[in-house]
């Protein structure tokens, strides 16, 4: 399984996940690890920590030069944007 590292920018603090959320995230990281040859191949993967689409999420991404590490960014309240909104 790949190592993980939280991104800890001031806008994305390291979260305190409950046990269920930790297990879910670990399961998703294990799945990603089994599917990829190297962590840097991952563009991104969204892990929903609640059943509510407006609830907390973790974005898992790979980065060039880091073949054994996945990066985790926590969003307490994601701001969803449609493709139409991005084109404006």
NORPE-V100415 format. One record per residue. N is the residue number from 1. OMEGA is omega in degrees with one decimal (none if undefined). BURIAL is b if it has 16 or more other ideal C-beta (glycine too) atoms within 10 Angstrom, else e. Layout:
n=N omega=OMEGA burial=BURIAL
n=N omega=OMEGA burial=BURIAL
This chain:
n=1 omega=-179.9 burial=e
n=2 omega=172.6 burial=b
n=3 omega=175.1 burial=e
n=4 omega=177.8 burial=b
n=5 omega=177.5 burial=e
n=6 omega=169.1 burial=e
n=7 omega=-173.0 burial=e
n=8 omega=173.3 burial=e
n=9 omega=-177.0 burial=e
n=10 omega=-179.9 burial=e
n=11 omega=-177.8 burial=e
n=12 omega=-177.2 burial=b
n=13 omega=172.9 burial=e
n=14 omega=-174.6 burial=e
n=15 omega=169.4 burial=b
n=16 omega=-178.2 burial=e
n=17 omega=174.1 burial=b
n=18 omega=-175.1 burial=e
n=19 omega=179.9 burial=e
n=20 omega=179.2 burial=e
n=21 omega=176.9 burial=b
n=22 omega=179.9 burial=e
n=23 omega=177.6 burial=e
n=24 omega=179.7 burial=b
n=25 omega=178.4 burial=b
n=26 omega=178.3 burial=e
n=27 omega=179.8 burial=e
n=28 omega=178.6 burial=b
n=29 omega=177.6 burial=b
n=30 omega=178.5 burial=e
n=31 omega=178.8 burial=e
n=32 omega=-179.4 burial=b
n=33 omega=179.0 burial=b
n=34 omega=-173.5 burial=e
n=35 omega=-174.1 burial=e
n=36 omega=174.6 burial=e
n=37 omega=177.2 burial=e
n=38 omega=-175.3 burial=e
n=39 omega=-177.2 burial=b
n=40 omega=176.3 burial=b
n=41 omega=-177.2 burial=e
n=42 omega=173.7 burial=b
n=43 omega=170.5 burial=e
n=44 omega=177.2 burial=e
n=45 omega=-179.7 burial=b
n=46 omega=175.5 burial=e
n=47 omega=178.0 burial=b
n=48 omega=-177.2 burial=e
n=49 omega=176.9 burial=b
n=50 omega=177.1 burial=e
n=51 omega=-179.8 burial=e
n=52 omega=-179.6 burial=e
n=53 omega=177.9 burial=e
n=54 omega=-178.2 burial=e
n=55 omega=-175.6 burial=e
n=56 omega=176.6 burial=b
n=57 omega=169.7 burial=b
n=58 omega=173.2 burial=b
n=59 omega=177.8 burial=b
n=60 omega=177.8 burial=b
n=61 omega=174.0 burial=b
n=62 omega=-179.0 burial=b
n=63 omega=-179.4 burial=e
n=64 omega=179.8 burial=e
n=65 omega=179.2 burial=e
n=66 omega=-174.5 burial=b
n=67 omega=-177.3 burial=e
n=68 omega=-175.5 burial=e
n=69 omega=171.8 burial=b
n=70 omega=-178.3 burial=b
n=71 omega=-175.0 burial=b
n=72 omega=176.3 burial=b
n=73 omega=-177.1 burial=b
n=74 omega=174.3 burial=b
n=75 omega=-179.6 burial=b
n=76 omega=179.9 burial=e
n=77 omega=-177.8 burial=e
n=78 omega=177.8 burial=e
n=79 omega=-176.9 burial=e
n=80 omega=-179.8 burial=e
n=81 omega=177.7 burial=e
n=82 omega=178.0 burial=e
n=83 omega=177.2 burial=e
n=84 omega=-179.9 burial=e
n=85 omega=-179.8 burial=e
n=86 omega=-177.8 burial=e
n=87 omega=-178.8 burial=e
n=88 omega=none burial=e
